[in-house]
Amino acid sequence: MIEAVKMLGVKINPLTMGETVDVVDQEFIQKNKPLHLMGVNADKINQCCNDSKMMTIVNNCDIVNADGASVVLAGNYLGVDIPERVAGVDLMQELLKLAEKKAYSVYFLGAKEEVIQKMLTNFKNDYPNLVVAGHRNGYFNDNEIDLISEEIRQKKPQIVFVGITSPKKEYLIEKFLEDGSDSVFMGVGGSFDVLSGMIKRAPLWMQKSHLEWLYRVAKEPKRLFRRYFVGNIEFIKRVLKAKKEKSI
């Protein structure tokens, strides 16, 4: 059983990047076991605290990574041992390396058609031997979900990357798993945009300084201001309250 800790009621597996890749490979892909591979940041923990359905989905996942510097810092403050941030876009790239090395097939679902096509073009250089089972952009109607689910079941990719916003991607992945898919499903948010080159990632020094969120807000203020500034304040209040209750 994979070790887990709890923060604000949310399950987190204290795994490093390398440990996560090894567990995904050895315990799920090689054993043909389905997996919802989850990453939580401050925003996702806020969602869990405000939505019992999301809390249940996250806590039922077999692997939940800390995908946010704020989660690691809050863990240290609360005495919860979380070794490092496992950023979703970085983990996706590590899993792509694994897939190419071991000839695991992958499927991509999400983003605009031009984004996914550009990403796949880049992958011909970055991962020339990658086995792509299929792909589908993220613009579809609810009545097409069953067809997409059936396509994934038929093609049986070892890994499915879902580049759709939360909470839709979590609900979709749960639907695919309920339909009987045995793949490893990973929700990767806007990672397709980054890997296509359409959106640039923060410089390495900002990533290492836990400032990647600030770079993202500067690039997309209308979309991300509330999520990061208002959401982070909400998260900090929850952490402070938890600390106070723990000390009483």
Backbone hydrogen bonds, N-H to C=O, Kabsch-Sander energy under -0.5 kcal/mol:
donor,donor_aa,acceptor,acceptor_aa,energy
5,V,12,I,-3.1
7,M,10,V,-2.3
10,V,7,M,-2.2
12,I,5,V,-2.6
13,N,64,V,-3.2
15,L,13,N,-2.6
20,T,16,T,-2.2
21,V,17,M,-2.2
22,D,18,G,-2.2
23,V,19,E,-2.5
24,V,20,T,-2.7
25,D,21,V,-2.2
26,Q,22,D,-3.1
27,E,23,V,-2.5
28,F,23,V,-0.6
28,F,24,V,-0.9
29,I,24,V,-2.6
30,Q,25,D,-2.9
32,N,29,I,-1.3
33,K,28,F,-2.8
35,L,183,S,-1.9
37,L,35,L,-0.8
37,L,185,F,-3.0
38,M,36,H,-0.7
38,M,63,I,-2.6
40,V,65,N,-2.8
45,I,41,N,-2.3
46,N,42,A,-2.3
47,Q,43,D,-2.2
48,C,44,K,-2.3
49,C,45,I,-2.2
50,N,46,N,-1.6
51,D,47,Q,-1.4
55,M,51,D,-2.2
56,T,52,S,-2.1
57,I,53,K,-2.1
58,V,54,M,-2.7
59,N,55,M,-2.6
60,N,56,T,-1.2
61,C,57,I,-0.5
61,C,58,V,-1.4
63,I,36,H,-0.7
65,N,38,M,-3.2
67,D,40,V,-1.7
67,D,65,N,-1.1
68,G,66,A,-0.9
71,V,68,G,-0.6
72,V,68,G,-1.5
73,L,69,A,-2.7
74,A,70,S,-2.3
75,G,71,V,-2.2
76,N,72,V,-2.1
77,Y,73,L,-2.0
78,L,74,A,-2.2
79,G,75,G,-0.7
79,G,76,N,-0.6
80,V,75,G,-3.4
81,D,79,G,-0.6
82,I,80,V,-0.9
86,V,66,A,-2.6
87,A,85,R,-0.7
91,L,87,A,-2.7
92,M,88,G,-2.6
93,Q,89,V,-1.5
94,E,90,D,-2.1
95,L,91,L,-2.4
96,L,92,M,-1.9
97,K,93,Q,-2.0
98,L,94,E,-2.0
99,A,95,L,-2.7
100,E,96,L,-2.5
101,K,97,K,-2.4
102,K,98,L,-2.4
103,A,99,A,-0.7
103,A,100,E,-0.5
104,Y,99,A,-1.8
106,V,131,V,-2.3
107,Y,159,I,-2.0
108,F,134,G,-1.8
109,L,161,F,-2.7
110,G,136,R,-2.5
111,A,163,G,-1.1
116,I,112,K,-2.4
117,Q,113,E,-2.3
118,K,114,E,-1.9
119,M,115,V,-2.5
120,L,116,I,-2.2
121,T,117,Q,-1.9
122,N,118,K,-2.2
123,F,119,M,-2.1
124,K,120,L,-0.9
124,K,121,T,-0.6
125,N,121,T,-0.5
125,N,122,N,-1.3
126,D,122,N,-2.4
127,Y,123,F,-3.0
130,L,127,Y,-2.1
131,V,104,Y,-0.6
132,V,130,L,-0.8
133,A,106,V,-2.9
133,A,131,V,-0.7
134,G,106,V,-1.0
136,R,108,F,-2.2
138,G,111,A,-3.0
140,F,138,G,-0.9
144,E,141,N,-2.0
145,I,142,D,-1.3
148,I,144,E,-2.0
149,S,145,I,-2.8
150,E,146,D,-2.2
151,E,147,L,-2.2
152,I,148,I,-2.3
153,R,149,S,-2.2
154,Q,150,E,-2.5
155,K,151,E,-2.4
156,K,152,I,-1.8
158,Q,105,S,-1.2
159,I,105,S,-1.8
160,V,184,V,-3.1
161,F,107,Y,-2.8
162,V,160,V,-0.5
162,V,186,M,-2.8
163,G,109,L,-3.0
163,G,161,F,-0.7
164,I,162,V,-1.2
169,K,165,T,-1.9
171,Y,167,P,-2.0
172,L,168,K,-2.4
173,I,169,K,-2.6
174,E,170,E,-2.2
175,K,171,Y,-1.9
176,F,172,L,-2.5
177,L,173,I,-2.4
178,E,174,E,-2.4
179,D,175,K,-1.6
180,G,177,L,-1.6
181,S,176,F,-1.8
184,V,158,Q,-2.6
185,F,35,L,-3.6
185,F,183,S,-0.7
186,M,160,V,-2.7
187,G,37,L,-0.9
188,V,162,V,-2.4
189,G,162,V,-0.7
189,G,164,I,-0.5
191,S,188,V,-2.2
193,D,190,G,-0.6
194,V,190,G,-1.4
195,L,191,S,-2.9
196,S,192,F,-1.6
197,G,193,D,-0.6
197,G,194,V,-1.0
198,M,193,D,-1.2
199,I,193,D,-1.8
206,M,203,P,-0.8
207,Q,203,P,-1.8
208,K,204,L,-2.6
209,S,205,W,-1.2
210,H,207,Q,-1.3
211,L,206,M,-3.3
212,E,206,M,-0.6
214,L,211,L,-0.5
215,Y,211,L,-1.6
216,R,212,E,-2.1
217,V,213,W,-2.1
218,A,214,L,-2.2
219,K,215,Y,-1.5
220,E,216,R,-2.3
224,L,220,E,-2.3
225,F,221,P,-2.1
228,Y,224,L,-2.5
229,F,225,F,-2.7
230,V,225,F,-0.8
231,G,226,R,-2.1
232,N,228,Y,-1.3
233,I,229,F,-1.6
234,E,230,V,-2.0
235,F,231,G,-2.3
236,I,232,N,-2.8
237,K,233,I,-2.3
238,R,234,E,-1.7
239,V,235,F,-2.3
240,L,236,I,-2.7
241,K,237,K,-2.2
242,A,238,R,-2.3
243,K,239,V,-2.3
244,K,240,L,-2.3
245,E,241,K,-2.5
246,K,242,A,-1.9
247,S,243,K,-1.5
248,I,244,K,-0.8
